[in-house]
Amino acid sequence: MAKETAEQKLLKALQKKTGGTADLATKKSVIKKGFKFSLSIFDINKILLVGIIVCAVILILQLRSGMSLINQEVDFSDQVKTSVRQKATPLPQSKTVKFYIDSFGKRNIFKPYDISLGTVQGQPNLVKRLAKYKLVGVSWLDLPESASIMIEDTQTKATYFLKTSEQLEGVTVKTIYTDRVVFSYENEETTIKL
């Protein structure tokens, strides 16, 4: 009698536990009766191939319809009605060359140019405007909004009391601090300290 190997003993033990090969076949048929949905890689590839073909057909149809639009003649006749807005909108008028040549002769390149007026500035810059003024004091109550400044004209010895956003000779008081004040004029800003 040949001695059984370990593999053969394991196979017999498994067959006894499962009830033999006949039982295994019946269990597989029971499992197959239950609904299982599974796709293999080949099934997925077939579905993707069909999708690619459908997309290609749609692309070809779109290209054909676009080509038929390109081949049509375009009618630029005057019979097309324009909207009321287009009729009412005036077109900008261009100026003659003489206008531009004359503007070159008027411009002095050694003086500042005021873009808003189109002329050379007659007013000095902010520092020169405030050169004759001296900050004498800053006063305020309990709120910063109540702050005011005392500024003295050194030539006439007149004292002015100003609050934020008030003007002195066209120069606006922008911000008041405890020891200085910021003035602004057009695009310039300057600070005067106590």
For each residue, the residues with C-beta under 8 A, 3 or more apart:
1:
2:
3:
4: 8 9
5: 8 9
6: 9 10
7: 10 11
8: 4 5 11 12
9: 4 5 6 12 13
10: 6 7 13 14
11: 7 8 14 15
12: 8 9 15 16
13: 9 10 16 17
14: 10 11 17 18
15: 11 12 18 19 20 21
16: 12 13 19 20
17: 13 14
18: 14 15 23 24
19: 15 16 22 23 24
20: 15 16 23 24
21: 15 24 25
22: 19 25 26
23: 18 19 20 26 27
24: 18 19 20 21 27 28
25: 21 22 28 29
26: 22 23 29 30
27: 23 24 30 31
28: 24 25 31 32
29: 25 26 32 33
30: 26 27 33 34
31: 27 28 34
32: 28 29 36
33: 29 30
34: 30 31
35:
36: 32
37:
38:
39: 43 44 47
40: 43 44
41: 44 45
42: 45 46
43: 39 40 46 47
44: 39 40 41 47 48
45: 41 42 48 49
46: 42 43 49 50
47: 39 43 44 50 51
48: 44 45 51 52
49: 45 46 52 53
50: 46 47 53 54
51: 47 48 54 55
52: 48 49 55 56
53: 49 50 56 57
54: 50 51 57 58
55: 51 52 58 59
56: 52 53 59 60
57: 53 54 60 61
58: 54 55 61 62
59: 55 56 62 63
60: 56 57 63 64
61: 57 58 64 65
62: 58 59 65 66
63: 59 60 66 67
64: 60 61 67 68
65: 61 62 68 69
66: 62 63 69 70
67: 63 64 70 71
68: 64 65 71 72
69: 65 66 72
70: 66 67
71: 67 68
72: 68 69
73:
74:
75:
76:
77: 80
78:
79:
80: 77
81:
82: 86 87
83: 86 87
84: 87 88
85: 88 89
86: 82 83 89
87: 82 83 84
88: 84 85
89: 85 86
90:
91:
92:
93:
94:
95: 99 100
96: 99 100
97: 100 101
98: 101 102
99: 95 96 102 103
100: 95 96 97 103 104
101: 97 98 104 105
102: 98 99 105 106
103: 99 100 106 107
104: 100 101 107
105: 101 102
106: 102 103
107: 103 104 113 120
108: 111 120
109:
110:
111: 108 120 121
112: 120 121 125
113: 107 120 121
114: 117 118 119 120 121
115: 118
116:
117: 114
118: 114 115
119: 114 122
120: 107 108 111 112 113 114
121: 111 112 113 114
122: 119
123: 129 170
124: 128 129
125: 112 128 129 188
126: 129 130 171 183 184 185 188 189 190
127: 130 131 190
128: 124 125 131
129: 123 124 125 126 169 170 171 185
130: 126 127 133 171 183 190 192
131: 127 128
132: 153 154 155
133: 130 151 152 153 154 168 192
134: 151 152 154 192
135: 138 149 150 151 180 181 192 193 194
136: 150 151 152 159
137: 149 150 194
138: 135 147 148 149 150 176 177 178 179 181 194
139: 147 148 149 150
140: 143 144 146 147 148 176
141: 146
142: 146
143: 140 146
144: 140 147 176
145: 164
146: 140 141 142 143
147: 138 139 140 144 163 164 176
148: 138 139 140 161 162 163 176
149: 135 137 138 139 161 162 163 173 176 181
150: 135 136 137 138 139 159 160 161
151: 133 134 135 136 159 160 162 168 181 192
152: 133 134 136 157 158 159 160
153: 132 133 156 157 158 159 160
154: 132 133 134 157
155: 132
156: 153
157: 152 153 154
158: 152 153
159: 136 150 151 152 153
160: 150 151 152 153 168
161: 148 149 150
162: 148 149 151 166 168 173
163: 147 148 149 166 173 176
164: 145 147 173 174 175 176
165: 172 173 174
166: 162 163 172 173
167: 170 171 172 173
168: 133 151 160 162 171 173
169: 129
170: 123 129 167 185
171: 126 129 130 167 168 183 184 185
172: 165 166 167 183 184 185
173: 149 162 163 164 165 166 167 168 176 181 182 183
174: 164 165 182 183 184 189
175: 164 181 182
176: 138 140 144 147 148 149 163 164 173 181 182
177: 138 180 181 182
178: 138
179: 138 193 194
180: 135 177 191 192 193 194
181: 135 138 149 151 173 175 176 177 191 192
182: 173 174 175 176 177 189 190 191
183: 126 130 171 172 173 174 189 190 191 192
184: 126 171 172 174 188 189
185: 126 129 170 171 172 188
186:
187:
188: 125 126 184 185
189: 126 174 182 183 184
190: 126 127 130 182 183
191: 180 181 182 183
192: 130 133 134 135 151 180 181 183
193: 135 179 180
194: 135 137 138 179 180
